[in-house]
Every structure is written in structure tokens, then in C-alpha cells.
Amino acid sequence: LIAQACGYTSYKPLCLSTLQSDSEAKSAKDLLTIAKVALKHAGTKAQAVNAEVKKQQGSATDEGLKQALSDCAENYGDAIDQIQSSTGALGSKKYNDVNTWVSAAMNDADSCNQGFEDQSVKSPITSSSTTFSQLCSNVLAITNHL
């Protein structure tokens, strides 16, 4: 089931590594459970990125970097809320709402990344932010097959 679900995604290796390490996914009997687990991991990653941003904020001295990190903290706060909303929507089988919320969370990640470019500073969270967007993309791909 995991292989089937990950076959729908653009980031298959990430999907496989994420789901195969999760006992709930390994024992899943349907794609809905797989989608819930994938969404849970996207939410966990959003929280980790947000924590990373806040940690970086504490040590930033460059004004442009401070501004970009401040905007990012707000963006990822919103993304966490949207992932939580999509978790509720998935539980209610409102798949269009899931797509809307997860897409909005991805847009927040993009806005965060854009903030660093706008300030002409290097993002300290590029890798984590990319992983978050890829996890979200995988959620959308799996949800589209429910």
C-alpha cells in the first residue's frame, strides 16, 4: 500500500522513507490512513522548520536576515494552522478542503523562501523548507487518489 501510494507522488524516495518508518503507515489498510500519516509528517516538519526559524531569530544580527526570519516565523505559523485544518478536513473526507489547505501551507513556505531573496540574504532553512514542500506535494498526490 505504501509503494502504491508513493507511486503517485513526485518525491517517491522521500515518500517511501517517511511512510516506511511509520508503524501506522506500515499497518494501514487503506489509502486514507496513508494520507493521514503523510499529512502528520508534513505537520511535524512544519513545526520543526518553525522551531528552526525561531532559533535562528535568536542569533541573527543582519537586519535583512532578521526581517526575513520574522516573516518566516509568521508564514510557518500559518502553515502549521493550515496543516491542522487539513487534518480535520481529511478526517471528514473533505478532500477539496485538504487540497486547499495543504496548497496554502506550501504557498506559505514559498513566501518564506521569497522573503530571503527579497532581503538578498541566504536562507538558513532552505533544505528544511524544501523538504516541507515536498512532503506537502506528496500529501496532495496521495489525497488526489482517495
N, C-alpha and C positions, 0 to 999 in steps of 0.2 A: 504493500500500500504506500509506503514511504517512497519507494522507487517510482511508482506510478505518479504520485503527487509531484515529486520533484522533476519528473519528466515534463511537466507543464511549464516549468519555470525557466527564466533566462539565466539564473545563477544556480545551476544544478549542484555543483560541488558544495556551495555554502548551504543549500537546502538539505542535502544529504548529511553533512556533518552536524548541522543543527538538530535535525529530527532524529537521526540515528543515536544521538547521545541523550535523548529524552525518553524516559521509560513510558510516559503517557503516549507518546507518538508510536513507540515500538509495539504497544499493546492495543493500538487504535483499531477499531473495527470498521470505521467509515472515514470518508474524506473530510467530513465536518470536524471530527476530532483532530485530524491532521491540521486543518486550517486554524483551529483554536490554538493548537500548540505553536504553530508558526507565528501566529499573532502575539502569543505570550512572549516569544523570544524577541520579536520586534519591540514590544513594550519594554522588556528588560534592557535591550540595547539602548533605547531612547533614554531610559533612566541613567544608564551608565555614561552616555555621552553628556547628558546634562550635568552629572556629578563631575565629569572631567572638565567641562566648561567652567563650572564654579570653582574648581580647584585652580585652574589656570588664571581665573579672575583675581585670585588672591595674590598671585605673584607677578602679574602683568605690570610693566612700568610704562610701556609705549602707549600714548593716548589713543592712537588708532586701533591698536590691539585691544585696549580696554573697552572701547566703544563696540568693536565687533563682537567681543566676548559677551558684553552686556546684552546686545541684540540676540546673540545665540542662546543665551540663557532663557530669554523670553520665548524665542522660537521653539526651543526644545521643551519648555514648559507647556506650550500649546500642543506640541506633537504628542506629549505624554497624555494630555487630556483627550486628544483625538483618538489615540490608540485605545484608551479606556472606553470611549464612546463606541468605537467599532467592536470592541469585545462584547458590549451589551447588544449591539445590533446583530452580531454573529449568533449570539445565543437565541435571539428572536427570529433568526433566519431572514433578516432584512439585508440581503446581500448587496443591494444597490447602496444602502447606507454604509455598509462596511467599505465598499469601494470609494465612496465619497470621503469618509473619514481618513482612511489609510492614504489616499491620494493627497489629502490636505496635510497630513503629517509629513509626507515626502516633500511637499512644497515648502513646509517649514524648514526642513533640513537644507533644501536648496537655498532658501533665503538666508540661512545662517552662513552657508558657504559663500554666497554672494557678498555678504557683509565684509568678509575678509578681503575679497577682491576690491570692493569699493573703497576700503581703507588702505589698500595697497600693502597689506601685511600678510605674512604666511600663516595659514591656518594650522594651529597645533592639533586639530582634531580631524584632519582630512580623512584619515584611514577609518576611524570610528564612524564618522558621518557617512562615508561611502557604504560601509557595512550595514548601517541602519537602513539606508535607502534600498539596498539590495534585499534585505530581509523583508521590507515592505513590498517590494516588487514581487517577491516570492509569494507573499500572502495574497496579493491581488491575483496572481496567476492561478493559485490553488482555489481561491474563492470563486473565480470565474467558471470553475468546473463543478460547482455544487448545484 
